[in-house]
Amino acid sequence: MMNIKCFAMSCNCYIVSDENGKAVVFDPGENGAGIYDYIKREGLELCAVMITHAHFDHIYGLRELVECAKSDGKVVPVYVHTADAFAMTDSQANLSGPLFGMPYRYTGTLKGTFDGDQINVGNMSFLVISTPGHTNGCACYICHKEQCVFAGDVLFEGSIGRTDFPGGDMGKMKKSLERLMDLYDPYVVYPGHGNSTTIGDERNYNPYIAGL
């Protein structure tokens, strides 16, 4: 049984673990040390970090998180879609420079993902699907066993991600949303900002989905 803990920071950071304590972190937006402290306190083992897209507010705590794990002798793989990998080291592309005036670059080792990749952590399995529109390398991570999707800034409760940033594209966003709507209604959506929701609720009440 999957356990999901959400830290609402600059974005929603999710710590997801299986019954044996194997854990993955989605989008460590800030306070990497605090995230790692929680993992240690709960007796979990950090096995992977997954990035939904390379905007600053989703990756700022990454370096600190990885360094904390390294101080415990653990090298943690960091997954990001190949189309957004360049933005991890580009403060213009990840918006840390132009939007926040705090240029940030993550220069650690990355594992590039492609559409259709399967990432296994403990007893959990996540399907990577390419969902461009907010950025060209946005990716959602679907766990079919638990009927949930970690959607980053593609789909929100009653809304969708912005498409006016560099790399944004409304045409691509619509196609990405259509892919998500192929999921069954009970699937829970864990977005990058705001409350969790379901595919069914968004299909029925999200005005952006109704307009597809």
Buried (B, 14 or more C-beta within 10 A) or exposed (E): EBEBBBBEBBBBBBBBBBEEBBBBBBBBBBBBEBBBEBBBEEEBBBBBBBBBBBBBBBBBBBBBBBEBBEEEEEEBBBBBBBBBBBBBBBBEBBBBBBEBEEEBBBEBEBBEBEBEBEBEBBEBBBBBBBBBBBBBBBBBBBBEEBBBBBBBBBBBBBBBBBBEBEBBBEEBBBBBBEBBBEBEEEBBBBBBBEEBBBBBBBBEEBEBBEEE
